[in-house]
């Protein structure tokens, strides 16, 4: 994970946005190479992009998934097919985030 001080949040202030706008955060990495068997996810604003998982045995969970956490906190309604433009944007942001984090 990319390190970041939480001091501003503890002081009741907001984090500054990055050059790409709002900050995102990724999770679920074991090494720099992305592998569906291990899976990964990325949270950006209200959206969560997920692909693969160590517990995923079905083909459906190996494809990219998109969830709107403002309306579906339980991640039960995959919006990837309904909102491909958002999925592509969040996937792009994930890749921009992933590369430098894995290099560090």
N, C-alpha and C positions, 0 to 999 in steps of 0.2 A: 504494500500500500504506500501511497505517497504520504509522507509525513506532513503534518500541519498542526500548528499550535491551536489549541482550543481556548486560549486566553480571551480572545474577543467575545466568544460565546459566553464564557463565564462572567464576563463584564456586562452582559446584556446587549452586546453590539453584534452586528452582522459581519460575516466574512466578506471580503471583497471578491468580486467576480474575477475570473481569469480572462486571458486574451480571447478565449472562445465564448465568453459570457459566463453564465452560472456554472458553478463547480459541479462536477460529477464524481462518483466514487465507484470503483470496481472491486470485485471480490471473487474468491474461489480459484486462485491460481496456485499451482504447485511449482511451475517453472515458466520460463519465458515462452515456451512453445505452447500454443493453444491446442488443447486436445478435447474433443467432445466427450470422451469417457470421463474426464475430470470436470468439465464444464466451467462456465464463467458467467458473470452477471455484471451489470453496470446500471447504476441509478443516476438519472439526470432529471432534476426538477421533479415532476410528478410521475415520470416514466421510468420503468424498469425493463431493461433488455436482458434476457436470459437465453443461454444456449448450452445444451448438454448438461450432464450431471453424473456424479459417481453413482447415484441411485437410479439413474434413468435407464430403463431397459426397453422402452417403447420408442418407435421411430418418431412419434409426434413430439416428444420432448427433446429430440436432437435437432429439430429445426429451430430457427430463431423465433423467440416468443417476445411479446411486448405486452406490458400491463400498465394500466393507469392506476397508480396507487392512491390517488385522491378518491376514486370511486370503487376500487377493487383491491383493498388492502390484503385480502386473502389470495390474490393472484389466481382467480378461478376463470376469468374470461380473457383469453389470449386475443389481443387486438392486432396481431401482426398482419393478417390478411386484410383487415378493415382500414388500417392506418399505415400503409407501406411507406409513406413519406416520412412519418415520424420514426418508424423503425429504422429506415436508412440513415436519418439524421443522428439518432442515438448510437447506432452501430459505428458511424463515422467518428463521433466524439469518443466512443470507447477505444477505437483503434488509435486515435491521437493521444489518448491518455495512457493506453497500455504500453506502447513502445518506450517512452522515456522512463516509465516506472520500472519496467523490466531491465532497462539498461543500468539503473542505479543500484 
